[in-house]
Amino acid sequence: QVQLVESGGGSVQAGGSLKLSCIYSGYVCEISWYSQAPGKERELVSSMSRNGTTSYGDAVKGRFTISQDNAKNTLYLGMNGLKTEDTAVYFCAAIGCMSWRTYWGQGTQVTVSS
């Protein structure tokens, strides 16, 4: 069983920074951040595979950084140069290595004002 708990969301002005955290438990093979803006589909922001390979959505390349602390079972998303269009609920998602199903956290709200 995989469990995920996000934190770190908040309200910032455009150009500001936030760092999201996702504490996970269980055996995960790939872990990712997704965002869902009001009225829009959930979309992939960034992901990290078990071997450390990372990928980013085009909208966040050069501004967001995904990282992981294996000792703390924590995934991070560093968000710099925030834009109003980054406003969304950010979810942590993980693929369990045993079940190969996707597990989701409860989400954390990020609001960027102009």
QUIWO-V191024 format. One record per pair of residues at least 6 apart in sequence whose ideal C-beta (glycine too) atoms are under 6 Angstrom apart, sorted by sequence separation. I is the first residue (numbers start at 1). J is the second residue. D is the distance in Angstrom with one decimal. If there is no record, write none. Layout:
i/j/d
I/J/D
I/J/D
This chain:
i/j/d
12/18/5.9
36/42/4.2
48/54/5.1
68/75/5.2
95/102/5.6
34/42/5.0
47/55/5.3
67/76/4.8
93/102/5.6
94/103/5.2
34/44/5.7
35/45/5.2
46/56/4.8
8/19/5.6
34/45/6.0
66/77/5.7
93/104/5.3
8/20/4.1
33/45/4.3
45/57/5.4
54/66/5.3
8/21/4.9
33/46/5.1
44/57/5.7
65/78/4.2
91/104/5.7
92/105/4.1
7/21/5.1
91/105/5.7
32/47/3.7
45/60/5.7
64/79/5.2
6/22/5.0
91/107/4.7
31/48/5.7
63/80/5.4
4/22/5.6
5/23/5.0
46/64/6.0
48/66/5.3
63/81/4.4
89/107/4.2
90/108/5.5
30/49/5.0
4/24/5.0
46/66/4.2
48/68/5.9
89/109/5.4
90/110/5.6
29/50/5.0
3/25/4.8
2/26/3.6
87/111/5.2
1/26/5.7
87/112/5.0
2/28/5.8
86/112/5.1
84/112/5.0
82/112/4.6
84/114/5.3
31/75/5.2
33/77/4.8
24/73/5.4
23/74/5.2
37/88/4.2
36/88/5.6
21/74/5.7
22/75/4.3
35/88/3.9
36/89/5.1
21/76/5.7
35/90/5.2
19/76/6.0
20/77/4.3
33/90/6.0
34/91/4.7
19/78/5.1
34/93/5.7
18/79/4.8
32/93/4.9
17/80/4.8
31/94/4.4
30/95/4.6
16/82/5.3
28/94/4.2
29/95/5.1
29/97/4.2
14/83/5.9
12/82/5.8
14/84/5.7
20/90/5.8
22/92/3.4
24/94/5.8
27/97/4.6
27/98/5.9
6/92/4.9
4/92/4.6
4/94/6.0
2/94/5.3
2/96/4.7
14/112/5.7
6/105/4.5
9/108/3.4
5/105/5.9
9/109/4.7
11/111/4.4
12/112/5.8
13/113/5.6
14/114/5.2
2/103/4.1
4/105/3.6
9/110/4.8
6/108/4.3
